[in-house]
Amino acid sequence: MGILETICAERKADASRLRRERPPSSLARAAAPPRASFAPGRAAPDGAPGLLIAECKRASPSRGLLIELYEPASLAAAYERGGAGMISVLTEPRRFLGSDADLAAARAAVSLPVLRKDFIVDSYQVLEAWSIGADAILLIAAALDEAQILELAAAAGELGLGVLVELHEESELERALAAGSAAIGVNARDLRDFSVDLGRAKAMAAHLPRGVLRVAESGLRSPGDAAALRAAGYGGFLVGEALATAADPEARAREFAAAISGMPGDRS
C-alpha cells in the first residue's frame, strides 16, 4: 500500500479500537461550542482579503522530526499574534507525532477556530474531533468515496464543525462538491512520493467554483509562494513547515499574512 492507504488503514483500526474503549455515548465536549470557521469569502483579521491557516506540526513522513521542543500552545499563540485567521493541528500519532492533547492545548491558547488535521475515515473520528475541541475537520477526497464524504460531512455539520475537503487531482472535484463544503483545498503534494508541485495547484484553481473558499495547501515555503497562489485565485492558505520551523514563528506568520493580504512586506 502507498503511504496514504497505510495511514488511513491505521486510523481506521484506531477508530475501531477507541469505539470499544470509549463508546460514542461517553464522549463529551469540554471546550466551548465550535467557533465559526470556513465561510465563502471569509476575510483575515482587519478585513484584509485572504485567510492564513497556520499549522502546528511536529513531524512529517518525508522529513521526520521537525521540532524537538514542540509546544503547540505557544506556537498557536505566536501564529495568532502574527495575523493567522485559523490554526491547524496535526493529530496523527505515528508519522506526524501528533496527539489529541496537542489540539486541545492549541485551542485553549487562542481565540481562533482550530482545524483537526488528520486522516478521517470513520464517523467516530468526527465525534472524537468535536469532543477534543476541534472547530473544523479535514476530509481527504483521495481516501474517501463520495458516499463516505457525504456521511462524514453530514456528521460534522450535525456537530457544528466546519469541513475542508482536500483534493489532489481534478478527478476528485465532483466528490468534494457533493459534500457541499464551504471550503475546498488543493494539496500540491503528491501523496505517492510526497513531492510538491505548486504549478499543479495554480492550474487547479481555475477548476474550483466560485462561492467556496479555495484553500492552497502544502509546499508554501515563502510568502512569495502564497502571494503567487493568491494571484491564481486562492483565498485560504494552509502553511505548515515554513512557519513551524521558523526561528520566529510570529514574525514569519506576519510575513505570510502580509503577502496574502496584498500588503507590502518581505516575500523572500
C-alpha positions in Angstrom: 0.0 0.0 0.0 1.0 3.6 -0.5 1.6 5.9 2.4 -1.9 7.4 2.3 -3.6 4.0 2.3 -1.3 2.7 5.1 -2.1 5.7 7.3 -5.8 5.5 6.6 -5.9 1.8 7.5 -4.1 2.5 10.7 -6.5 5.3 11.6 -9.5 3.1 10.8 -8.1 0.5 13.2 -7.5 3.2 15.8 -11.2 4.3 15.5 -12.5 0.7 15.9 -10.4 0.2 19.0 -11.3 3.6 20.5 -15.0 3.0 19.8 -14.8 -0.1 22.1 -12.8 1.7 24.8 -14.7 4.9 24.7 -18.2 4.4 23.2 -19.7 7.4 21.4 -22.2 7.9 24.2 -19.4 8.5 26.6 -17.8 11.4 24.6 -18.5 15.0 25.6 -17.0 18.3 24.6 -15.1 20.1 27.3 -14.3 23.1 25.2 -16.8 25.9 24.4 -19.1 25.3 21.4 -17.4 25.3 18.0 -16.1 28.6 16.7 -17.2 29.7 13.2 -14.6 28.5 10.7 -14.9 28.3 6.9 -17.2 30.5 5.0 -17.2 31.7 1.4 -15.2 35.0 1.1 -14.0 34.8 4.6 -11.6 37.6 5.4 -8.5 37.6 7.5 -8.0 39.9 10.6 -8.5 43.7 10.0 -10.7 42.9 6.9 -7.8 42.1 4.7 -8.5 39.5 2.0 -7.2 36.0 2.5 -7.1 33.5 5.3 -3.8 32.3 6.8 -4.3 28.8 8.3 -1.2 28.3 10.4 -0.3 24.8 11.2 1.1 23.2 14.4 3.2 20.3 13.1 5.9 18.3 14.9 7.0 15.9 12.2 6.2 14.6 8.7 6.7 11.3 6.9 9.0 13.0 4.3 11.2 15.0 6.7 10.9 13.2 10.0 11.1 15.2 13.2 10.8 18.9 12.6 10.6 20.4 16.1 12.3 18.7 19.1 10.8 21.0 21.7 7.2 21.1 20.4 4.8 23.4 22.3 1.6 23.6 20.2 0.0 26.1 22.7 2.8 28.7 22.4 3.2 28.0 18.7 -0.5 28.7 18.1 -0.4 31.8 20.2 2.5 33.1 18.2 0.6 32.4 14.9 -2.4 34.4 16.2 -0.2 37.3 17.2 1.3 37.1 13.7 -2.1 37.5 12.0 -3.2 34.0 11.3 -7.0 33.6 11.0 -7.2 29.9 11.8 -5.0 27.3 13.4 -4.4 23.7 12.0 -3.2 21.0 14.3 -1.8 17.6 13.2 -3.2 14.9 15.5 -2.0 11.8 13.6 0.3 10.0 16.1 2.7 7.7 14.2 4.2 9.7 11.3 3.3 13.2 12.3 3.8 12.5 16.1 0.7 14.5 16.9 -2.0 13.9 19.5 -5.4 15.0 20.6 -3.8 16.8 23.5 -1.9 19.0 21.1 -5.2 20.2 19.6 -6.7 20.8 23.0 -3.7 22.8 24.1 -3.6 24.9 21.0 -7.3 25.7 21.1 -7.1 26.8 24.7 -4.3 29.2 23.9 -6.1 31.1 21.1 -9.4 32.7 20.2 -9.2 31.4 16.6 -11.0 28.4 15.2 -8.9 25.2 15.1 -8.8 22.6 12.3 -8.2 19.0 13.2 -5.7 17.8 10.5 -5.8 14.1 10.4 -6.8 11.1 8.2 -10.5 10.9 8.9 -12.1 7.7 7.5 -14.7 6.8 10.2 -17.6 8.7 11.7 -16.3 8.0 15.2 -13.3 10.3 14.4 -15.7 13.2 13.6 -17.3 12.8 17.0 -13.9 12.5 18.6 -12.7 15.7 16.8 -15.7 17.5 18.3 -15.0 16.1 21.8 -11.4 17.3 21.9 -12.3 20.8 20.9 -11.9 21.0 17.1 -13.9 23.6 15.3 -13.4 22.0 11.8 -12.1 18.9 10.2 -10.2 17.9 7.1 -11.6 15.3 4.7 -9.2 13.9 2.1 -11.0 13.1 -1.2 -8.3 10.7 -2.3 -9.0 8.5 0.7 -12.8 8.5 0.5 -15.5 7.8 -2.0 -18.5 10.1 -2.5 -20.8 8.2 -0.1 -18.1 8.4 2.7 -17.5 12.1 2.2 -21.2 12.8 2.3 -21.6 10.8 5.5 -18.6 12.4 7.3 -19.5 15.9 6.2 -23.1 15.4 7.4 -21.8 14.1 10.7 -19.6 17.2 11.1 -22.5 19.5 10.2 -24.7 18.0 12.9 -22.0 18.8 15.4 -21.4 22.4 14.1 -18.0 21.6 12.7 -16.7 23.2 9.5 -15.3 21.0 6.8 -12.3 21.4 4.5 -12.4 18.9 1.6 -8.9 18.3 0.2 -8.2 17.5 -3.4 -5.1 16.2 -5.1 -6.5 15.7 -8.6 -9.1 17.3 -10.7 -11.0 14.0 -10.9 -11.8 14.3 -7.2 -13.6 17.6 -7.5 -17.0 16.1 -8.1 -16.8 14.3 -4.7 -15.8 17.5 -3.0 -18.7 19.4 -4.5 -21.2 16.7 -3.5 -20.3 17.3 0.2 -21.5 21.0 -0.1 -18.5 22.2 1.8 -17.8 25.9 2.1 -14.1 25.3 1.7 -12.2 23.2 -0.9 -8.4 22.7 -0.6 -5.9 21.7 -3.2 -2.8 19.9 -1.8 0.2 20.5 -4.0 1.9 17.5 -2.5 1.8 14.2 -4.5 0.8 11.5 -2.0 2.6 8.8 -3.9 6.1 10.3 -3.4 5.5 13.4 -1.3 6.9 15.7 -4.0 5.5 19.2 -4.3 4.3 21.0 -7.5 2.8 24.4 -6.9 2.2 24.7 -10.6 -0.4 22.0 -10.3 -2.1 23.9 -7.5 -2.2 27.1 -9.6 -3.7 25.2 -12.6 -6.3 23.6 -10.3 -7.6 26.9 -9.1 -9.4 27.6 -12.3 -11.5 24.5 -11.9 -12.8 25.4 -8.4 -16.2 27.0 -8.3 -17.0 30.5 -7.1 -18.8 30.7 -3.8 -16.4 28.4 -2.0 -13.2 29.3 -0.1 -10.4 28.0 -2.2 -7.5 26.8 0.1 -4.0 26.2 -1.1 -2.3 23.5 0.9 1.3 22.2 1.3 4.5 23.4 -0.2 4.2 27.1 0.6 7.8 27.7 1.5 7.8 31.5 1.3 5.4 34.5 1.4 6.1 34.8 -2.3 4.6 31.4 -2.9 1.5 32.4 -1.0 1.2 35.7 -3.0 1.5 33.8 -6.3 -1.3 31.4 -5.3 -3.4 34.3 -4.2 -3.0 35.8 -7.6 -4.1 32.4 -9.1 -7.4 32.7 -7.2 -6.9 31.2 -3.8 -8.4 32.8 -0.7 -7.1 30.5 2.0 -3.5 29.3 2.6 -2.6 26.4 4.9 1.1 26.8 5.8 2.9 24.3 8.0 6.7 23.7 7.9 7.6 27.2 6.8 6.0 28.6 10.0 6.5 25.7 12.5 10.3 25.5 11.8 10.9 29.3 11.7 13.2 30.9 14.2 10.5 33.4 14.9 7.1 31.9 14.0 5.2 35.1 14.9 7.3 37.2 12.6 7.1 34.6 9.8 3.3 34.4 10.2 3.2 38.1 9.9 5.1 38.0 6.6 2.8 35.4 5.2 -0.3 37.3 6.3 1.0 40.4 4.7 1.7 38.6 1.4 -1.7 37.1 1.1 -3.3 40.4 2.1 -1.6 42.2 -0.7 0.2 44.4 1.8 3.9 45.5 1.5 6.2 43.1 3.2 9.1 40.6 2.8 8.2 37.9 0.3 11.5 36.1 0.4 
